[in-house]
C-alpha cells in the first residue's frame, strides 16, 4: 500500500518501511508524527483519490534525525561594475521512517 502525502509544500510517494527527507519539522528525534494531508492512497491497481484530501487517511512516521543538506553556493557578479557577492546556504531537513499507511 502506498500514499501520496503533502508536507512542507512538496508531495511525496511513500510506502511502509521507506525513509524520506522532508522540510524541517518541529518534532523530537524518536517522536511519532502523523501526516494527515493525504492526496491519494493506492494498493496494487486500486487507487483512491481525494478531492483534495482522502477522508480518514493518514500516514504515521517516526523521526529518525534532523540534519542539513549540502551547501549551495551562490555567486553574484556584475561585470565591469566591481561588484561580486558570495553567499552560501544549507537547508535543514527531517528524515522520517514511514511506519504505516492508514487509508
Wavefront OBJ file of the C-alpha trace (Angstrom):
o trace
v 0.000 0.000 0.000
v 1.311 3.449 -0.887
v 0.165 7.018 -0.369
v 0.817 10.475 -1.765
v 1.325 12.908 1.107
v 1.939 16.636 1.141
v 4.207 18.272 3.699
v 6.321 21.392 3.533
v 4.784 22.414 0.204
v 6.047 19.252 -1.523
v 4.444 15.925 -2.389
v 5.957 12.514 -1.654
v 5.006 8.974 -2.652
v 5.566 6.839 0.447
v 5.306 3.179 1.412
v 5.727 1.478 4.772
v 9.388 0.899 5.652
v 10.798 3.711 3.488
v 12.738 6.736 4.717
v 12.156 10.181 3.245
v 13.693 13.611 3.767
v 11.120 16.361 4.268
v 11.287 20.029 5.218
v 12.287 20.640 8.828
v 9.585 19.600 11.315
v 9.373 20.699 14.943
v 9.383 17.215 16.488
v 11.939 15.452 18.661
v 14.028 12.548 17.379
v 12.139 9.316 18.027
v 8.731 11.005 18.105
v 5.844 9.598 16.079
v 4.461 12.086 13.553
v 1.108 11.774 11.774
v 0.919 13.135 8.243
v -2.766 13.763 7.552
v -2.554 15.655 4.242
v -3.012 12.512 2.144
v -3.813 13.236 -1.503
v -4.158 9.630 -2.728
v -3.985 6.080 -1.392
v -3.300 3.067 -3.584
v -2.929 -0.673 -3.278
v -2.000 -2.553 -6.431
v -4.277 -1.460 -9.272
v -6.754 0.198 -6.883
v -6.332 3.941 -6.331
v -8.395 6.205 -4.102
v -8.067 9.905 -4.972
v -9.025 12.724 -2.663
v -10.738 15.956 -3.565
v -8.391 17.437 -2.385
v -7.701 15.056 0.559
v -8.675 11.432 1.182
v -11.108 11.345 4.104
v -9.854 9.344 7.087
v -6.456 8.551 5.566
v -3.205 9.219 7.391
v 0.430 8.167 7.409
v 2.334 7.552 10.632
v 6.088 8.095 10.640
v 8.940 8.194 13.142
v 11.507 10.993 13.196
v 14.932 9.454 12.573
v 17.122 12.577 12.597
v 17.387 16.289 11.878
v 20.209 17.387 9.599
v 21.172 19.855 6.899
v 21.707 19.327 3.164
v 24.963 20.050 1.371
v 25.932 23.678 0.970
v 24.596 25.527 -2.052
v 26.968 28.273 -3.132
v 25.542 31.489 -4.549
v 27.786 33.836 -6.533
v 26.506 37.105 -7.977
v 28.577 39.333 -10.209
v 28.052 42.392 -12.376
v 30.747 42.631 -14.978
v 32.730 45.852 -15.247
v 30.999 47.252 -12.116
v 33.385 45.887 -9.472
v 30.531 44.006 -7.770
v 30.911 40.455 -6.504
v 28.913 38.775 -3.788
v 29.426 35.295 -2.357
v 26.861 33.539 -0.216
v 26.163 30.010 0.996
v 23.051 28.238 2.225
v 22.341 24.906 3.926
v 18.681 23.923 4.103
v 17.581 21.892 7.107
v 15.612 18.678 6.745
v 13.972 15.988 8.851
v 14.398 12.329 7.970
v 11.251 10.250 8.526
v 10.816 6.481 8.586
v 7.318 5.560 7.366
v 5.703 3.109 9.802
v 2.205 2.620 8.383
v -0.167 3.884 5.721
v -3.714 4.036 7.072
v -6.210 4.546 4.346
l 1 2 3 4 5 6 7 8 9 10 11 12 13 14 15 16 17 18 19 20 21 22 23 24 25 26 27 28 29 30 31 32 33 34 35 36 37 38 39 40 41 42 43 44 45 46 47 48 49 50 51 52 53 54 55 56 57 58 59 60 61 62 63 64 65 66 67 68 69 70 71 72 73 74 75 76 77 78 79 80 81 82 83 84 85 86 87 88 89 90 91 92 93 94 95 96 97 98 99 100 101 102 103
